[in-house]
């Protein structure tokens, strides 16, 4: 009987402190759900903006063989002498097609080109390959352009992954 009475008392009416705690917890849960919804909305909005931006610099305008020529030109920069690489001597990709997509490229080719560009234009990788080869006068301008290209590459890859196609 004593054990049964103890169980009944433990399930009995809640005290003011416990009610306040539960009420506060419910309000906190409701607030957290609102914050989560807002966060999700912002993420979707940013993804849409990123997709829109990424499409502006990925028009498939490259001619057949242009990608290979560009890769060779970039690779030849590795043989440059110390402090000899100037801003104008770097074969920058065109702003409208930074991956040099061709209309004939399939999804696998596009994905490969994006990954190669990400590796090449990543600021740390670029610094490893060309840091000591850049002319001092152009260093800041080169870094600015490399970082902009890297950002565009990342934006495009995120948008492509979000939509499930390259």
C-alpha positions as CSV (number, residue, x, y, z in Angstrom):
1,X,0.0,0.0,0.0
2,X,2.8,2.4,0.9
3,X,4.6,1.8,-2.4
4,X,1.3,2.3,-4.4
5,X,0.6,5.5,-2.6
6,X,4.1,6.8,-3.4
7,X,3.7,6.0,-7.1
8,X,0.3,7.8,-7.1
9,X,1.9,10.9,-5.4
10,X,4.7,11.0,-7.9
11,X,2.2,11.2,-10.8
12,X,0.1,13.6,-8.9
13,X,-0.4,17.3,-9.6
14,X,2.8,19.2,-10.6
15,X,4.2,21.9,-8.5
16,X,4.5,25.5,-9.7
17,X,8.2,25.2,-10.4
18,X,7.7,22.1,-12.5
19,X,4.8,23.7,-14.4
20,X,7.0,26.8,-15.1
21,X,9.8,24.6,-16.3
22,X,7.5,22.7,-18.7
23,X,5.9,25.9,-19.9
24,X,9.3,27.4,-20.5
25,X,10.5,24.3,-22.3
26,X,7.5,24.3,-24.6
27,X,8.1,28.0,-25.5
28,X,11.8,27.2,-26.1
29,X,10.9,24.3,-28.4
30,X,8.4,26.5,-30.3
31,X,11.1,29.3,-30.6
32,X,13.7,26.7,-31.8
33,X,11.3,25.4,-34.4
34,X,10.7,28.9,-35.7
35,X,14.5,29.5,-35.9
36,X,14.9,26.2,-37.7
37,X,12.3,27.2,-40.3
38,X,13.9,30.6,-40.8
39,X,17.3,29.0,-41.1
40,X,16.0,26.5,-43.7
41,X,14.3,29.4,-45.7
42,X,17.6,31.4,-45.7
43,X,19.6,28.3,-46.9
44,X,17.1,27.8,-49.7
45,X,17.3,31.4,-50.7
46,X,21.1,31.4,-50.7
47,X,21.1,28.2,-52.7
48,X,18.8,29.8,-55.3
49,X,21.0,32.9,-55.5
50,X,24.1,30.8,-55.8
51,X,22.6,28.8,-58.6
52,X,21.6,31.9,-60.4
53,X,25.1,33.4,-60.0
54,X,26.8,30.1,-61.0
55,X,24.8,29.9,-64.2
56,X,26.1,33.3,-65.3
57,X,29.7,32.1,-65.6
58,X,29.2,28.7,-67.0
59,X,27.7,29.2,-70.5
60,X,29.0,26.3,-72.7
61,X,30.8,28.5,-75.2
62,X,34.2,26.8,-75.6
63,X,35.2,25.4,-78.9
64,X,36.3,21.9,-79.3
65,X,39.9,21.5,-78.1
66,X,39.9,24.9,-76.3
67,X,39.9,23.2,-72.8
68,X,43.0,21.1,-73.7
69,X,44.8,24.1,-75.0
70,X,44.0,26.1,-71.9
71,X,45.1,23.2,-69.6
72,X,48.5,23.0,-71.5
73,X,49.0,26.8,-71.2
74,X,48.3,26.5,-67.4
75,X,50.7,23.6,-67.1
76,X,53.4,25.4,-69.0
77,X,53.4,28.1,-66.3
78,X,54.9,25.6,-63.9
79,X,58.2,25.9,-65.8
80,X,58.3,29.7,-65.3
81,X,61.3,31.3,-63.5
82,X,61.0,32.8,-60.1
83,X,59.2,36.2,-60.0
84,X,58.4,36.0,-63.8
85,X,54.7,35.3,-63.8
86,X,52.8,38.5,-64.4
87,X,49.0,39.1,-64.2
88,X,48.8,39.4,-68.0
89,X,50.8,36.2,-68.6
90,X,48.4,34.0,-66.8
91,X,45.9,32.3,-69.1
92,X,42.8,33.3,-67.2
93,X,39.5,31.5,-68.1
94,X,36.9,33.6,-69.7
95,X,34.4,35.2,-67.3
96,X,31.4,33.7,-69.1
97,X,32.7,30.1,-69.0
98,X,35.3,29.6,-66.3
99,X,35.3,25.8,-66.7
100,X,35.5,26.0,-70.5
101,X,32.4,23.9,-71.0
102,X,31.6,22.8,-74.5
103,X,28.0,22.1,-75.7
104,X,29.1,18.5,-76.3
105,X,30.2,17.9,-72.7
106,X,28.2,15.4,-70.8
107,X,27.7,15.5,-67.0
108,X,30.9,13.5,-66.3
109,X,33.0,15.8,-68.4
110,X,31.5,18.8,-66.7
111,X,32.1,17.3,-63.3
112,X,35.7,16.5,-64.2
113,X,36.3,20.1,-65.4
114,X,34.8,21.6,-62.3
115,X,37.0,19.4,-60.0
116,X,40.1,20.2,-62.0
117,X,39.4,23.9,-61.8
118,X,38.7,23.7,-58.1
119,X,42.1,22.1,-57.5
120,X,43.9,24.5,-59.8
121,X,42.3,27.8,-58.7
122,X,42.2,26.9,-55.0
123,X,44.3,29.6,-53.3
124,X,46.5,27.2,-51.3
125,X,47.2,25.0,-54.3
126,X,47.9,27.9,-56.5
127,X,50.3,29.3,-53.9
128,X,52.1,26.0,-53.8
129,X,52.5,25.9,-57.5
130,X,53.2,29.6,-58.3
131,X,53.8,31.5,-55.1
132,X,57.5,32.1,-55.7
133,X,57.0,32.5,-59.4
134,X,54.7,35.5,-59.2
135,X,56.1,39.0,-59.9
136,X,55.9,41.1,-56.7
137,X,54.2,44.0,-58.6
138,X,51.3,41.8,-59.6
139,X,50.9,39.5,-56.6
140,X,47.9,41.3,-55.0
141,X,46.0,41.5,-58.3
142,X,46.7,37.8,-59.0
143,X,45.6,36.7,-55.6
144,X,42.4,38.7,-55.9
145,X,41.5,37.0,-59.2
146,X,42.5,33.5,-57.9
147,X,40.3,33.9,-54.9
148,X,37.4,35.2,-57.0
149,X,37.8,32.2,-59.4
150,X,37.9,29.8,-56.4
151,X,34.7,31.3,-55.0
152,X,32.9,30.9,-58.3
153,X,34.1,27.3,-58.6
154,X,32.8,26.5,-55.1
155,X,29.5,28.3,-55.8
156,X,29.0,26.3,-59.0
157,X,29.8,23.0,-57.4
158,X,27.4,23.6,-54.5
159,X,24.6,24.6,-56.9
160,X,25.3,21.6,-59.1
161,X,25.3,19.3,-56.1
162,X,22.0,20.9,-54.9
163,X,20.3,20.4,-58.2
164,X,21.8,17.0,-58.8
165,X,23.4,17.7,-62.2
166,X,26.4,19.4,-63.7
